[in-house]
């Protein structure tokens, strides 16, 4: 299915249930679905074509989910812009993906001005919460979406359409973009529903991490099985503990450091956490002692997974029942584990020469998953459709390895020499 189809599945469970709760703002599943059609219709009315990249740059706010689901309804590509990144890095990435539209919150008004000035591909700008220096608010934009929206979906749910271009890497250079298709996103959604939907009749996801980053996929997955998303502006240990009790939260995603902050809080044992079904720890290895303590405090809900965007997101899974048993002395070594490979992927450990290693050996984690082959003609046709015949490449080569310099950078001189060797000038 398409990414938006999973949300529609959640709507069908109970259209009148609250989908988003953000302070005094409450939006039902039915109302949220209607808003997604208006966003999609407004994007079309403004000339945006399918599969063009749209960025959302905002703190945690109800409008982020409205716009995200709306742009998926329209068949656009989501460009997550993490407000915690350096502005220059976000500018570089938005230029890299040739972002066409930007939704931003006035909290980042100054940063948005610089983004707009330095990303020339941006053609449309909407401020989410108010009119801002000539840019219309979301409320006015939605009024352009009153016309009926006709969805463009093939018989197979547009499985090859790109849901989003997600930044990855960046440790040895600028972040690279990973194209996640409906097929890959759907695989992730199916896994999340299988692992996280623990049978509760009243699922509530407490959102503390950035919606424009990893919390976005978590929230969209929880919407697919009818969960109310209670949005917090950010992480505050005491506020999170209070809200778990207040809203009877069943699901929460945290980096380990946030969980540690809660465990170290002097009031941590004053609140009722019995509603929790999934306390998901992701982002870095978890201290076994802290994981054991988390089970003692928060109950049989603590779990962990490991993954990355490319694989598709959930590569391994360590469920609550295994964590709880290990915390009580049944195979306590499992508290050091990030779980077993999930069913859509194959996981191995390789040495530096690309050889698979036996169990217990150290090496690099490698994953084989949603695989594909691409030909020279495929690439040329893809480029012609987006760049035209003049700018598209005339030939394509597949290399097993890119030449690197001593500093592990791409050796452009060595690459060029293969094509210009013996020529007086490097021109055609």
LINDA-V628591 format. One record per residue. N is the residue number from 0. PHI is phi in degrees with one decimal (none if undefined). PSI is psi in whole degrees, -180 to 180 (999 if undefined). NEAR is the number of other ideal C-beta (glycine too) atoms within 12 Angstrom. Layout:
BEGIN
N	PHI	PSI	NEAR
N	PHI	PSI	NEAR
END
This chain:
BEGIN
0	none	165	27
1	-76.2	163	36
2	-56.8	-42	44
3	-69.9	-26	41
4	-64.1	-32	33
5	-68.9	-37	35
6	-64.7	-44	40
7	-60.7	-32	32
8	-63.0	-40	27
9	-65.3	-36	40
10	-61.3	-40	31
11	-65.3	-24	19
12	-64.5	-47	27
13	-162.3	95	21
14	-59.5	-27	20
15	-90.1	-6	18
16	-67.3	148	29
17	-71.4	124	30
18	-92.0	-39	44
19	-131.1	131	41
20	-127.4	118	29
21	-138.8	97	33
22	62.7	-123	15
23	-85.7	-5	9
24	-88.5	127	22
25	-130.5	132	21
26	-130.5	125	32
27	-75.5	166	23
28	-60.1	-41	33
29	-63.9	-46	22
30	-65.2	-38	23
31	-64.9	-41	42
32	-61.1	-43	34
33	-62.7	-39	27
34	-63.9	-36	37
35	-65.1	-37	42
36	-67.0	-37	33
37	-69.5	-40	33
38	-61.0	-47	44
39	-61.4	-43	39
40	-64.7	-40	28
41	-67.1	-38	37
42	-61.4	-43	37
43	-65.6	-41	30
44	-62.5	-26	21
45	-92.8	10	26
46	87.6	8	15
47	-77.1	128	32
48	-89.2	162	20
49	-58.3	148	27
50	66.5	27	30
51	-97.9	148	31
52	-80.2	133	39
53	-128.1	128	47
54	-102.5	148	47
55	-123.6	123	48
56	-127.0	100	49
57	-162.6	160	40
58	-75.2	-178	33
59	-65.4	120	35
60	-159.0	146	37
61	-55.9	-33	37
62	-67.0	-21	39
63	-62.2	-47	42
64	-67.8	-36	47
65	-59.1	-49	45
66	-69.6	-40	47
67	-60.0	-50	45
68	-66.8	-34	46
69	-66.8	-41	42
70	-71.3	-30	48
71	-67.8	-36	46
72	-59.5	-38	41
73	-81.0	-7	42
74	81.3	27	38
75	-89.0	171	44
76	-99.6	124	37
77	-78.5	130	47
78	-109.6	100	45
79	-69.8	128	44
80	-117.0	107	48
81	-79.9	113	32
82	-64.6	-15	30
83	-81.3	-13	22
84	-73.7	159	25
85	-62.2	143	17
86	-58.8	-41	24
87	-60.6	-37	17
88	-66.7	-40	23
89	-66.7	-40	38
90	-61.7	-45	31
91	-61.7	-42	24
92	-69.5	-41	36
93	-66.2	-32	42
94	-70.0	-37	26
95	-61.1	-39	25
96	-92.9	-1	36
97	55.5	56	24
98	-58.0	136	41
99	-103.2	-34	32
100	-132.9	154	42
101	-135.8	125	41
102	-104.4	126	48
103	-138.3	158	47
104	-98.0	146	35
105	-63.6	-17	26
106	-59.2	-27	23
107	-111.7	36	32
108	-59.6	-47	24
109	-62.7	-45	17
110	-64.7	-38	31
111	-62.4	-39	36
112	-56.9	-43	24
113	-70.3	-39	21
114	-59.0	-48	36
115	-62.3	-39	33
116	-69.4	-30	17
117	-108.1	1	21
118	-119.3	87	34
119	-65.7	-15	14
120	-75.5	-15	23
121	-69.0	125	34
122	-114.9	-16	22
123	-141.1	140	30
124	-137.1	132	33
125	-130.1	132	45
126	-90.8	130	34
127	-68.8	-38	42
128	-110.4	-15	30
129	-168.9	166	20
130	-66.0	137	18
131	-142.6	103	26
132	52.4	45	16
133	94.9	-13	13
134	-92.2	130	28
135	-71.3	155	24
136	-80.6	166	24
137	-58.2	-38	35
138	-57.6	-45	21
139	-70.1	-37	19
140	-61.7	-40	34
141	-64.6	-27	30
142	-66.4	-20	17
143	-81.4	-4	25
144	-108.8	28	32
145	-79.1	-18	17
146	-71.4	146	17
147	-57.6	141	13
148	-105.6	123	27
149	-94.7	115	14
150	-72.5	143	23
151	-108.2	96	19
152	-136.2	130	23
153	-82.9	-179	14
154	-66.6	-17	6
155	-108.1	14	15
156	68.7	33	24
157	50.0	50	29
158	-60.8	-27	24
159	-90.4	-5	24
160	-64.0	146	34
161	-87.8	125	33
162	-77.7	-41	48
163	-165.3	160	42
164	-112.5	105	32
165	-99.6	131	38
166	-71.1	141	34
167	-145.9	161	26
168	73.2	-138	18
169	92.6	-2	20
170	-77.1	-28	10
171	-117.0	15	13
172	163.7	-170	17
173	-60.0	150	24
174	-61.2	143	30
175	-99.8	158	21
176	-101.0	131	29
177	-107.0	119	30
178	-79.8	116	31
179	-104.1	120	38
180	-89.2	171	33
181	-57.4	-36	34
182	-63.9	-47	28
183	-66.6	-42	37
184	-64.9	-41	43
185	-62.5	-38	35
186	-60.6	-44	34
187	-63.8	-43	44
188	-62.6	-41	41
189	-63.2	-41	28
190	-64.5	-45	33
191	-59.9	-46	41
192	-62.9	-38	31
193	-67.6	-42	21
194	-85.5	-36	35
195	-97.9	-26	40
196	-78.0	95	28
197	-92.6	22	28
198	86.3	3	13
199	-70.7	145	24
200	-85.1	-9	17
201	-136.4	65	22
202	-70.2	135	39
203	-136.2	120	36
204	-101.2	121	51
205	-91.1	117	46
206	-101.8	112	45
207	-117.6	-29	39
208	-78.7	164	35
209	-62.9	127	34
210	-65.5	-26	46
211	-82.5	10	39
212	-132.1	-132	35
213	-67.3	-27	33
214	-67.8	-22	39
215	-60.8	-54	43
216	-59.2	-38	44
217	-63.5	-45	40
218	-64.8	-43	49
219	-65.0	-36	46
220	-65.5	-40	42
221	-69.0	-34	45
222	-60.8	-31	50
223	-65.7	-25	40
224	-111.4	27	41
225	82.7	21	35
226	-81.5	141	44
227	-76.0	131	38
228	-99.0	111	50
229	-93.0	112	40
230	-95.4	126	41
231	-105.6	150	38
232	-66.1	-20	25
233	175.4	-174	21
234	-88.3	128	28
235	-140.4	119	18
236	-53.8	-50	26
237	-65.4	-43	20
238	-63.3	-38	25
239	-63.8	-46	37
240	-64.6	-39	37
241	-64.1	-42	23
242	-74.4	-28	33
243	-58.7	-46	38
244	-71.0	-44	23
245	-62.3	-46	19
246	-100.1	3	34
247	52.5	51	26
248	-60.9	137	42
249	-105.6	-24	35
250	-133.9	137	43
251	-152.1	140	46
252	-112.9	129	43
253	-141.0	146	42
254	-72.9	153	27
255	-54.4	-37	28
256	-61.7	-35	21
257	-68.1	-41	34
258	-62.5	-41	40
259	-61.1	-41	24
260	-61.8	-38	23
261	-67.7	-45	40
262	-62.6	-32	33
263	-85.7	-5	19
264	-73.3	137	21
265	-63.9	-18	12
266	-105.7	15	17
267	-59.8	-30	25
268	-94.3	12	16
269	-89.7	-8	15
270	-114.5	160	27
271	-93.3	116	19
272	-109.8	15	35
273	-66.3	-18	17
274	-75.1	-21	30
275	-65.1	130	41
276	-111.4	-35	37
277	-134.3	113	46
278	-113.8	97	44
279	-92.7	122	48
280	-105.1	121	40
281	-144.5	149	38
282	121.0	-27	25
283	-164.5	163	17
284	-59.3	149	19
285	-107.1	135	39
286	-61.7	127	19
287	-56.6	-38	26
288	-64.6	-41	17
289	-69.0	-37	31
290	-65.1	-41	37
291	-62.0	-43	26
292	-64.6	-38	24
293	-62.2	-39	40
294	-64.6	-42	35
295	-62.1	-37	21
296	-88.6	-48	31
297	-97.1	-13	40
298	97.3	-167	25
299	-83.9	59	26
300	-130.6	-8	37
301	-77.3	132	42
302	-149.0	170	45
303	-148.2	149	44
304	-141.9	162	39
305	-127.5	142	29
306	-179.2	-176	37
307	-154.9	165	29
308	-56.9	-37	33
309	-74.5	-8	30
310	-123.1	19	32
311	-94.6	92	37
312	76.8	-57	41
313	-102.7	101	46
314	-91.3	-41	34
315	-131.0	158	30
316	-141.8	126	34
317	-116.1	101	38
318	-76.2	163	31
319	-57.3	-38	33
320	-66.1	-35	25
321	-70.9	-43	30
322	-62.4	-45	41
323	-64.0	-43	28
324	-63.0	-42	21
325	-65.1	-38	30
326	-64.5	-25	33
327	-97.0	8	17
328	108.1	-5	13
329	-88.6	104	14
330	54.9	62	18
331	-60.7	-21	20
332	-62.8	-20	15
333	-68.2	-15	27
334	-67.2	-15	33
335	-90.3	-5	20
336	-94.0	157	25
337	-105.6	14	33
338	101.8	-173	31
339	-98.9	157	21
340	-58.6	142	27
341	-77.8	164	30
342	-66.4	-24	18
343	-87.3	0	29
344	-128.4	158	32
345	-114.1	132	19
346	-120.8	138	30
347	-144.6	176	21
348	-120.9	128	21
349	-117.6	152	19
350	-86.8	-176	15
351	-67.4	-17	11
352	-96.2	5	9
353	84.3	17	14
354	-93.9	133	14
355	-68.4	137	18
356	-104.9	154	19
357	-73.0	167	12
358	-57.1	138	10
359	94.5	-10	7
360	-89.9	150	14
361	-86.8	144	12
362	179.3	-160	19
363	-97.0	135	17
364	-72.8	128	24
365	-126.3	147	23
366	-131.7	137	27
367	-120.8	122	19
368	-122.6	999	29
369	none	38	28
370	-49.8	161	15
371	-158.4	150	15
372	-114.2	144	9
373	-131.8	140	16
374	-106.5	170	12
375	-57.9	-44	17
376	-64.2	-36	16
377	-60.8	-46	17
378	-66.7	-45	21
379	-63.1	-42	21
380	-64.3	-41	17
381	-60.5	-45	20
382	-68.8	-39	21
383	-61.9	-38	17
384	-66.7	-22	15
385	-111.0	-27	18
386	-111.5	-16	15
387	88.3	165	10
388	-66.2	-30	13
389	-70.7	-46	9
390	-86.0	-17	12
391	-68.8	148	19
392	-65.3	151	20
393	-94.6	-19	15
394	-150.9	160	12
395	-137.2	138	17
396	-119.4	146	14
397	-108.6	119	13
398	-110.3	143	11
399	-73.2	-26	7
400	-151.5	141	11
401	-91.8	128	16
402	-58.4	138	18
403	-122.0	153	16
404	-82.8	179	14
405	-63.7	-23	8
406	-92.2	12	9
407	66.1	27	12
408	-100.0	159	16
409	-60.7	127	18
410	-89.2	87	17
411	-66.2	-32	16
412	-64.0	-44	16
413	-66.6	-36	19
414	-66.4	-45	20
415	-65.4	-34	15
416	-62.7	-28	14
417	-64.6	-30	17
418	-101.0	-23	16
419	-113.1	8	16
420	-58.3	130	12
421	87.0	-9	9
422	-88.3	145	12
423	-71.2	-36	7
424	-134.9	148	7
425	-85.2	60	15
426	-138.9	157	8
427	-77.6	999	7
END
